[in-house]
Amino acid sequence: MTQVRPGQWTKSSYSGASGGECVEVALGQPMVPLRDSKRAEDGPVIEFGRSAFAAFLGAVREG
């Protein structure tokens, strides 16, 4: 797993303001880790390769 310092996580601008849909990403890593900010300390982290992350974002944009 990629080691990410706490200050490297960024909350998605598309996350809900009410706190129900909170996704954080840590860019600038060899892999692109994502996590649920509501479970930042004990929750799982999923990692994407850069090309897979780009494909994921493209699929999200397309709906």
PyMOL Python script that loads the backbone (N, CA, C, O; Angstrom):
from pymol import cmd

cmd.read_pdbstr("""\
ATOM      1  N   MET A   1       0.840  -1.188   0.000  1.00  0.00           N
ATOM      2  CA  MET A   1       0.000   0.000   0.000  1.00  0.00           C
ATOM      3  C   MET A   1       0.878   1.242   0.000  1.00  0.00           C
ATOM      4  O   MET A   1       1.933   1.257   0.634  1.00  0.00           O
ATOM      5  N   THR A   2       0.458   2.263  -0.692  1.00  0.00           N
ATOM      6  CA  THR A   2       1.163   3.532  -0.746  1.00  0.00           C
ATOM      7  C   THR A   2       1.091   4.216   0.613  1.00  0.00           C
ATOM      8  O   THR A   2       0.028   4.270   1.232  1.00  0.00           O
ATOM      9  N   GLN A   3       2.216   4.735   1.073  1.00  0.00           N
ATOM     10  CA  GLN A   3       2.228   5.483   2.328  1.00  0.00           C
ATOM     11  C   GLN A   3       1.847   6.935   2.040  1.00  0.00           C
ATOM     12  O   GLN A   3       2.504   7.607   1.245  1.00  0.00           O
ATOM     13  N   VAL A   4       0.791   7.414   2.686  1.00  0.00           N
ATOM     14  CA  VAL A   4       0.296   8.771   2.465  1.00  0.00           C
ATOM     15  C   VAL A   4       0.260   9.495   3.801  1.00  0.00           C
ATOM     16  O   VAL A   4      -0.346   9.018   4.760  1.00  0.00           O
ATOM     17  N   ARG A   5       0.909  10.641   3.857  1.00  0.00           N
ATOM     18  CA  ARG A   5       0.867  11.450   5.078  1.00  0.00           C
ATOM     19  C   ARG A   5      -0.497  12.125   5.175  1.00  0.00           C
ATOM     20  O   ARG A   5      -1.126  12.387   4.150  1.00  0.00           O
ATOM     21  N   PRO A   6      -0.965  12.410   6.388  1.00  0.00           N
ATOM     22  CA  PRO A   6      -2.305  13.005   6.551  1.00  0.00           C
ATOM     23  C   PRO A   6      -2.549  14.266   5.735  1.00  0.00           C
ATOM     24  O   PRO A   6      -3.653  14.447   5.222  1.00  0.00           O
ATOM     25  N   GLY A   7      -1.576  15.132   5.597  1.00  0.00           N
ATOM     26  CA  GLY A   7      -1.760  16.383   4.863  1.00  0.00           C
ATOM     27  C   GLY A   7      -1.840  16.219   3.360  1.00  0.00           C
ATOM     28  O   GLY A   7      -2.140  17.181   2.653  1.00  0.00           O
ATOM     29  N   GLN A   8      -1.580  15.026   2.855  1.00  0.00           N
ATOM     30  CA  GLN A   8      -1.611  14.800   1.415  1.00  0.00           C
ATOM     31  C   GLN A   8      -3.000  14.453   0.903  1.00  0.00           C
ATOM     32  O   GLN A   8      -3.224  14.482  -0.307  1.00  0.00           O
ATOM     33  N   TRP A   9      -3.933  14.128   1.779  1.00  0.00           N
ATOM     34  CA  TRP A   9      -5.285  13.775   1.352  1.00  0.00           C
ATOM     35  C   TRP A   9      -6.071  15.037   1.033  1.00  0.00           C
ATOM     36  O   TRP A   9      -5.991  16.030   1.756  1.00  0.00           O
ATOM     37  N   THR A  10      -6.834  14.990  -0.057  1.00  0.00           N
ATOM     38  CA  THR A  10      -7.671  16.114  -0.480  1.00  0.00           C
ATOM     39  C   THR A  10      -9.088  15.610  -0.691  1.00  0.00           C
ATOM     40  O   THR A  10      -9.299  14.604  -1.368  1.00  0.00           O
ATOM     41  N   LYS A  11     -10.064  16.310  -0.110  1.00  0.00           N
ATOM     42  CA  LYS A  11     -11.466  15.938  -0.277  1.00  0.00           C
ATOM     43  C   LYS A  11     -11.932  16.354  -1.671  1.00  0.00           C
ATOM     44  O   LYS A  11     -11.645  17.462  -2.124  1.00  0.00           O
ATOM     45  N   SER A  12     -12.638  15.477  -2.332  1.00  0.00           N
ATOM     46  CA  SER A  12     -13.161  15.756  -3.663  1.00  0.00           C
ATOM     47  C   SER A  12     -14.103  16.954  -3.629  1.00  0.00           C
ATOM     48  O   SER A  12     -14.901  17.106  -2.705  1.00  0.00           O
ATOM     49  N   SER A  13     -13.999  17.798  -4.646  1.00  0.00           N
ATOM     50  CA  SER A  13     -14.903  18.949  -4.743  1.00  0.00           C
ATOM     51  C   SER A  13     -16.331  18.509  -5.047  1.00  0.00           C
ATOM     52  O   SER A  13     -17.261  19.303  -4.910  1.00  0.00           O
ATOM     53  N   TYR A  14     -16.517  17.263  -5.456  1.00  0.00           N
ATOM     54  CA  TYR A  14     -17.843  16.729  -5.733  1.00  0.00           C
ATOM     55  C   TYR A  14     -18.466  16.049  -4.521  1.00  0.00           C
ATOM     56  O   TYR A  14     -19.599  15.573  -4.597  1.00  0.00           O
ATOM     57  N   SER A  15     -17.749  15.996  -3.410  1.00  0.00           N
ATOM     58  CA  SER A  15     -18.301  15.389  -2.202  1.00  0.00           C
ATOM     59  C   SER A  15     -19.431  16.253  -1.673  1.00  0.00           C
ATOM     60  O   SER A  15     -19.385  17.479  -1.773  1.00  0.00           O
ATOM     61  N   GLY A  16     -20.429  15.620  -1.118  1.00  0.00           N
ATOM     62  CA  GLY A  16     -21.580  16.344  -0.608  1.00  0.00           C
ATOM     63  C   GLY A  16     -21.243  17.221   0.584  1.00  0.00           C
ATOM     64  O   GLY A  16     -20.422  16.841   1.420  1.00  0.00           O
ATOM     65  N   ALA A  17     -21.856  18.372   0.672  1.00  0.00           N
ATOM     66  CA  ALA A  17     -21.614  19.310   1.771  1.00  0.00           C
ATOM     67  C   ALA A  17     -22.139  18.782   3.096  1.00  0.00           C
ATOM     68  O   ALA A  17     -21.661  19.192   4.153  1.00  0.00           O
ATOM     69  N   SER A  18     -23.118  17.876   3.059  1.00  0.00           N
ATOM     70  CA  SER A  18     -23.707  17.358   4.293  1.00  0.00           C
ATOM     71  C   SER A  18     -22.857  16.263   4.927  1.00  0.00           C
ATOM     72  O   SER A  18     -23.175  15.796   6.021  1.00  0.00           O
ATOM     73  N   GLY A  19     -21.796  15.851   4.270  1.00  0.00           N
ATOM     74  CA  GLY A  19     -20.907  14.839   4.837  1.00  0.00           C
ATOM     75  C   GLY A  19     -21.262  13.415   4.480  1.00  0.00           C
ATOM     76  O   GLY A  19     -20.593  12.487   4.933  1.00  0.00           O
ATOM     77  N   GLY A  20     -22.298  13.215   3.682  1.00  0.00           N
ATOM     78  CA  GLY A  20     -22.720  11.869   3.340  1.00  0.00           C
ATOM     79  C   GLY A  20     -21.929  11.216   2.225  1.00  0.00           C
ATOM     80  O   GLY A  20     -21.864   9.990   2.145  1.00  0.00           O
ATOM     81  N   GLU A  21     -21.333  12.016   1.370  1.00  0.00           N
ATOM     82  CA  GLU A  21     -20.610  11.486   0.212  1.00  0.00           C
ATOM     83  C   GLU A  21     -19.213  12.097   0.185  1.00  0.00           C
ATOM     84  O   GLU A  21     -18.961  13.048  -0.556  1.00  0.00           O
ATOM     85  N   CYS A  22     -18.324  11.562   0.977  1.00  0.00           N
ATOM     86  CA  CYS A  22     -17.005  12.168   1.129  1.00  0.00           C
ATOM     87  C   CYS A  22     -15.913  11.244   0.632  1.00  0.00           C
ATOM     88  O   CYS A  22     -15.640  10.204   1.232  1.00  0.00           O
ATOM     89  N   VAL A  23     -15.299  11.628  -0.459  1.00  0.00           N
ATOM     90  CA  VAL A  23     -14.215  10.853  -1.035  1.00  0.00           C
ATOM     91  C   VAL A  23     -12.956  11.715  -0.974  1.00  0.00           C
ATOM     92  O   VAL A  23     -12.986  12.900  -1.307  1.00  0.00           O
ATOM     93  N   GLU A  24     -11.857  11.111  -0.548  1.00  0.00           N
ATOM     94  CA  GLU A  24     -10.575  11.807  -0.524  1.00  0.00           C
ATOM     95  C   GLU A  24      -9.592  11.089  -1.426  1.00  0.00           C
ATOM     96  O   GLU A  24      -9.625   9.866  -1.562  1.00  0.00           O
ATOM     97  N   VAL A  25      -8.716  11.871  -2.042  1.00  0.00           N
ATOM     98  CA  VAL A  25      -7.705  11.339  -2.943  1.00  0.00           C
ATOM     99  C   VAL A  25      -6.357  11.928  -2.534  1.00  0.00           C
ATOM    100  O   VAL A  25      -6.290  13.047  -2.024  1.00  0.00           O
ATOM    101  N   ALA A  26      -5.309  11.186  -2.756  1.00  0.00           N
ATOM    102  CA  ALA A  26      -3.955  11.678  -2.502  1.00  0.00           C
ATOM    103  C   ALA A  26      -3.192  11.642  -3.818  1.00  0.00           C
ATOM    104  O   ALA A  26      -2.702  10.593  -4.235  1.00  0.00           O
ATOM    105  N   LEU A  27      -3.098  12.791  -4.463  1.00  0.00           N
ATOM    106  CA  LEU A  27      -2.397  12.877  -5.738  1.00  0.00           C
ATOM    107  C   LEU A  27      -0.901  13.037  -5.495  1.00  0.00           C
ATOM    108  O   LEU A  27      -0.479  13.327  -4.376  1.00  0.00           O
ATOM    109  N   GLY A  28      -0.117  12.853  -6.516  1.00  0.00           N
ATOM    110  CA  GLY A  28       1.327  12.989  -6.393  1.00  0.00           C
ATOM    111  C   GLY A  28       1.999  11.734  -5.882  1.00  0.00           C
ATOM    112  O   GLY A  28       3.158  11.776  -5.470  1.00  0.00           O
ATOM    113  N   GLN A  29       1.294  10.624  -5.901  1.00  0.00           N
ATOM    114  CA  GLN A  29       1.815   9.337  -5.466  1.00  0.00           C
ATOM    115  C   GLN A  29       2.063   8.470  -6.696  1.00  0.00           C
ATOM    116  O   GLN A  29       1.494   8.734  -7.755  1.00  0.00           O
ATOM    117  N   PRO A  30       2.898   7.443  -6.578  1.00  0.00           N
ATOM    118  CA  PRO A  30       3.064   6.520  -7.706  1.00  0.00           C
ATOM    119  C   PRO A  30       1.740   5.832  -8.071  1.00  0.00           C
ATOM    120  O   PRO A  30       1.443   5.625  -9.247  1.00  0.00           O
ATOM    121  N   MET A  31       0.964   5.489  -7.064  1.00  0.00           N
ATOM    122  CA  MET A  31      -0.384   4.968  -7.248  1.00  0.00           C
ATOM    123  C   MET A  31      -1.324   6.077  -6.769  1.00  0.00           C
ATOM    124  O   MET A  31      -0.897   6.968  -6.036  1.00  0.00           O
ATOM    125  N   VAL A  32      -2.591   6.036  -7.171  1.00  0.00           N
ATOM    126  CA  VAL A  32      -3.552   7.056  -6.751  1.00  0.00           C
ATOM    127  C   VAL A  32      -4.494   6.428  -5.734  1.00  0.00           C
ATOM    128  O   VAL A  32      -5.404   5.693  -6.117  1.00  0.00           O
ATOM    129  N   PRO A  33      -4.296   6.703  -4.429  1.00  0.00           N
ATOM    130  CA  PRO A  33      -5.157   6.132  -3.399  1.00  0.00           C
ATOM    131  C   PRO A  33      -6.422   6.962  -3.183  1.00  0.00           C
ATOM    132  O   PRO A  33      -6.391   8.191  -3.227  1.00  0.00           O
ATOM    133  N   LEU A  34      -7.538   6.260  -2.949  1.00  0.00           N
ATOM    134  CA  LEU A  34      -8.819   6.884  -2.612  1.00  0.00           C
ATOM    135  C   LEU A  34      -9.315   6.281  -1.310  1.00  0.00           C
ATOM    136  O   LEU A  34      -9.042   5.120  -1.006  1.00  0.00           O
ATOM    137  N   ARG A  35     -10.051   7.087  -0.536  1.00  0.00           N
ATOM    138  CA  ARG A  35     -10.644   6.579   0.694  1.00  0.00           C
ATOM    139  C   ARG A  35     -11.920   7.342   1.005  1.00  0.00           C
ATOM    140  O   ARG A  35     -12.167   8.415   0.456  1.00  0.00           O
ATOM    141  N   ASP A  36     -12.714   6.782   1.878  1.00  0.00           N
ATOM    142  CA  ASP A  36     -13.922   7.411   2.398  1.00  0.00           C
ATOM    143  C   ASP A  36     -13.495   8.259   3.585  1.00  0.00           C
ATOM    144  O   ASP A  36     -12.984   7.726   4.570  1.00  0.00           O
ATOM    145  N   SER A  37     -13.694   9.568   3.509  1.00  0.00           N
ATOM    146  CA  SER A  37     -13.205  10.447   4.570  1.00  0.00           C
ATOM    147  C   SER A  37     -13.913  10.221   5.900  1.00  0.00           C
ATOM    148  O   SER A  37     -13.392  10.596   6.950  1.00  0.00           O
ATOM    149  N   LYS A  38     -15.094   9.611   5.866  1.00  0.00           N
ATOM    150  CA  LYS A  38     -15.789   9.327   7.122  1.00  0.00           C
ATOM    151  C   LYS A  38     -15.116   8.187   7.878  1.00  0.00           C
ATOM    152  O   LYS A  38     -15.345   8.014   9.075  1.00  0.00           O
ATOM    153  N   ARG A  39     -14.286   7.410   7.182  1.00  0.00           N
ATOM    154  CA  ARG A  39     -13.563   6.284   7.803  1.00  0.00           C
ATOM    155  C   ARG A  39     -12.069   6.436   7.537  1.00  0.00           C
ATOM    156  O   ARG A  39     -11.379   5.459   7.247  1.00  0.00           O
ATOM    157  N   ALA A  40     -11.584   7.652   7.638  1.00  0.00           N
ATOM    158  CA  ALA A  40     -10.197   7.953   7.277  1.00  0.00           C
ATOM    159  C   ALA A  40      -9.182   7.181   8.113  1.00  0.00           C
ATOM    160  O   ALA A  40      -8.145   6.773   7.591  1.00  0.00           O
ATOM    161  N   GLU A  41      -9.453   6.978   9.370  1.00  0.00           N
ATOM    162  CA  GLU A  41      -8.474   6.322  10.239  1.00  0.00           C
ATOM    163  C   GLU A  41      -8.477   4.805  10.119  1.00  0.00           C
ATOM    164  O   GLU A  41      -7.420   4.176  10.163  1.00  0.00           O
ATOM    165  N   ASP A  42      -9.663   4.212   9.966  1.00  0.00           N
ATOM    166  CA  ASP A  42      -9.740   2.749  10.013  1.00  0.00           C
ATOM    167  C   ASP A  42     -10.338   2.112   8.764  1.00  0.00           C
ATOM    168  O   ASP A  42     -10.443   0.889   8.676  1.00  0.00           O
ATOM    169  N   GLY A  43     -10.723   2.930   7.813  1.00  0.00           N
ATOM    170  CA  GLY A  43     -11.373   2.395   6.627  1.00  0.00           C
ATOM    171  C   GLY A  43     -10.391   1.948   5.564  1.00  0.00           C
ATOM    172  O   GLY A  43      -9.195   2.229   5.647  1.00  0.00           O
ATOM    173  N   PRO A  44     -10.902   1.254   4.574  1.00  0.00           N
ATOM    174  CA  PRO A  44     -10.047   0.760   3.495  1.00  0.00           C
ATOM    175  C   PRO A  44      -9.601   1.883   2.557  1.00  0.00           C
ATOM    176  O   PRO A  44     -10.238   2.933   2.470  1.00  0.00           O
ATOM    177  N   VAL A  45      -8.522   1.642   1.878  1.00  0.00           N
ATOM    178  CA  VAL A  45      -8.003   2.531   0.842  1.00  0.00           C
ATOM    179  C   VAL A  45      -7.926   1.704  -0.430  1.00  0.00           C
ATOM    180  O   VAL A  45      -7.394   0.594  -0.429  1.00  0.00           O
ATOM    181  N   ILE A  46      -8.458   2.248  -1.509  1.00  0.00           N
ATOM    182  CA  ILE A  46      -8.364   1.574  -2.801  1.00  0.00           C
ATOM    183  C   ILE A  46      -7.347   2.355  -3.630  1.00  0.00           C
ATOM    184  O   ILE A  46      -7.362   3.586  -3.639  1.00  0.00           O
ATOM    185  N   GLU A  47      -6.472   1.645  -4.319  1.00  0.00           N
ATOM    186  CA  GLU A  47      -5.443   2.298  -5.114  1.00  0.00           C
ATOM    187  C   GLU A  47      -5.623   1.983  -6.598  1.00  0.00           C
ATOM    188  O   GLU A  47      -5.933   0.856  -6.983  1.00  0.00           O
ATOM    189  N   PHE A  48      -5.422   3.005  -7.408  1.00  0.00           N
ATOM    190  CA  PHE A  48      -5.480   2.890  -8.851  1.00  0.00           C
ATOM    191  C   PHE A  48      -4.111   3.208  -9.432  1.00  0.00           C
ATOM    192  O   PHE A  48      -3.392   4.046  -8.887  1.00  0.00           O
ATOM    193  N   GLY A  49      -3.740   2.561 -10.518  1.00  0.00           N
ATOM    194  CA  GLY A  49      -2.625   3.043 -11.321  1.00  0.00           C
ATOM    195  C   GLY A  49      -3.077   4.337 -11.985  1.00  0.00           C
ATOM    196  O   GLY A  49      -4.275   4.597 -12.091  1.00  0.00           O
ATOM    197  N   ARG A  50      -2.132   5.139 -12.427  1.00  0.00           N
ATOM    198  CA  ARG A  50      -2.514   6.443 -13.007  1.00  0.00           C
ATOM    199  C   ARG A  50      -3.443   6.308 -14.213  1.00  0.00           C
ATOM    200  O   ARG A  50      -4.415   7.057 -14.316  1.00  0.00           O
ATOM    201  N   SER A  51      -3.175   5.383 -15.117  1.00  0.00           N
ATOM    202  CA  SER A  51      -4.034   5.234 -16.300  1.00  0.00           C
ATOM    203  C   SER A  51      -5.408   4.698 -15.911  1.00  0.00           C
ATOM    204  O   SER A  51      -6.415   5.100 -16.493  1.00  0.00           O
ATOM    205  N   ALA A  52      -5.457   3.803 -14.940  1.00  0.00           N
ATOM    206  CA  ALA A  52      -6.748   3.288 -14.476  1.00  0.00           C
ATOM    207  C   ALA A  52      -7.547   4.395 -13.796  1.00  0.00           C
ATOM    208  O   ALA A  52      -8.767   4.457 -13.949  1.00  0.00           O
ATOM    209  N   PHE A  53      -6.872   5.273 -13.044  1.00  0.00           N
ATOM    210  CA  PHE A  53      -7.564   6.384 -12.386  1.00  0.00           C
ATOM    211  C   PHE A  53      -8.126   7.350 -13.428  1.00  0.00           C
ATOM    212  O   PHE A  53      -9.242   7.847 -13.276  1.00  0.00           O
ATOM    213  N   ALA A  54      -7.361   7.615 -14.480  1.00  0.00           N
ATOM    214  CA  ALA A  54      -7.851   8.484 -15.554  1.00  0.00           C
ATOM    215  C   ALA A  54      -9.082   7.871 -16.218  1.00  0.00           C
ATOM    216  O   ALA A  54     -10.036   8.582 -16.533  1.00  0.00           O
ATOM    217  N   ALA A  55      -9.066   6.563 -16.430  1.00  0.00           N
ATOM    218  CA  ALA A  55     -10.231   5.882 -17.015  1.00  0.00           C
ATOM    219  C   ALA A  55     -11.422   5.942 -16.066  1.00  0.00           C
ATOM    220  O   ALA A  55     -12.555   6.140 -16.505  1.00  0.00           O
ATOM    221  N   PHE A  56     -11.175   5.773 -14.765  1.00  0.00           N
ATOM    222  CA  PHE A  56     -12.228   5.870 -13.751  1.00  0.00           C
ATOM    223  C   PHE A  56     -12.874   7.251 -13.783  1.00  0.00           C
ATOM    224  O   PHE A  56     -14.100   7.364 -13.794  1.00  0.00           O
ATOM    225  N   LEU A  57     -12.051   8.307 -13.797  1.00  0.00           N
ATOM    226  CA  LEU A  57     -12.599   9.667 -13.837  1.00  0.00           C
ATOM    227  C   LEU A  57     -13.396   9.903 -15.114  1.00  0.00           C
ATOM    228  O   LEU A  57     -14.445  10.546 -15.082  1.00  0.00           O
ATOM    229  N   GLY A  58     -12.906   9.387 -16.234  1.00  0.00           N
ATOM    230  CA  GLY A  58     -13.638   9.533 -17.489  1.00  0.00           C
ATOM    231  C   GLY A  58     -14.993   8.851 -17.430  1.00  0.00           C
ATOM    232  O   GLY A  58     -15.980   9.388 -17.934  1.00  0.00           O
ATOM    233  N   ALA A  59     -15.053   7.683 -16.826  1.00  0.00           N
ATOM    234  CA  ALA A  59     -16.322   6.966 -16.697  1.00  0.00           C
ATOM    235  C   ALA A  59     -17.275   7.714 -15.774  1.00  0.00           C
ATOM    236  O   ALA A  59     -18.478   7.757 -16.031  1.00  0.00           O
ATOM    237  N   VAL A  60     -16.756   8.299 -14.711  1.00  0.00           N
ATOM    238  CA  VAL A  60     -17.604   9.081 -13.788  1.00  0.00           C
ATOM    239  C   VAL A  60     -18.171  10.299 -14.512  1.00  0.00           C
ATOM    240  O   VAL A  60     -19.350  10.620 -14.360  1.00  0.00           O
ATOM    241  N   ARG A  61     -17.353  10.965 -15.283  1.00  0.00           N
ATOM    242  CA  ARG A  61     -17.816  12.154 -16.030  1.00  0.00           C
ATOM    243  C   ARG A  61     -18.923  11.797 -17.019  1.00  0.00           C
ATOM    244  O   ARG A  61     -19.858  12.572 -17.221  1.00  0.00           O
ATOM    245  N   GLU A  62     -18.809  10.625 -17.631  1.00  0.00           N
ATOM    246  CA  GLU A  62     -19.798  10.203 -18.631  1.00  0.00           C
ATOM    247  C   GLU A  62     -21.098   9.713 -17.996  1.00  0.00           C
ATOM    248  O   GLU A  62     -22.123   9.594 -18.667  1.00  0.00           O
ATOM    249  N   GLY A  63     -21.041   9.436 -16.710  1.00  0.00           N
ATOM    250  CA  GLY A  63     -22.237   9.003 -16.001  1.00  0.00           C
ATOM    251  C   GLY A  63     -22.352   7.530 -15.995  1.00  0.00           C
ATOM    252  O   GLY A  63     -23.306   6.988 -15.438  1.00  0.00           O
TER     253      GLY A  63
END
""", "prot")
cmd.dss("prot")
cmd.show_as("cartoon", "prot")
cmd.util.cbc("prot")
cmd.orient("prot")
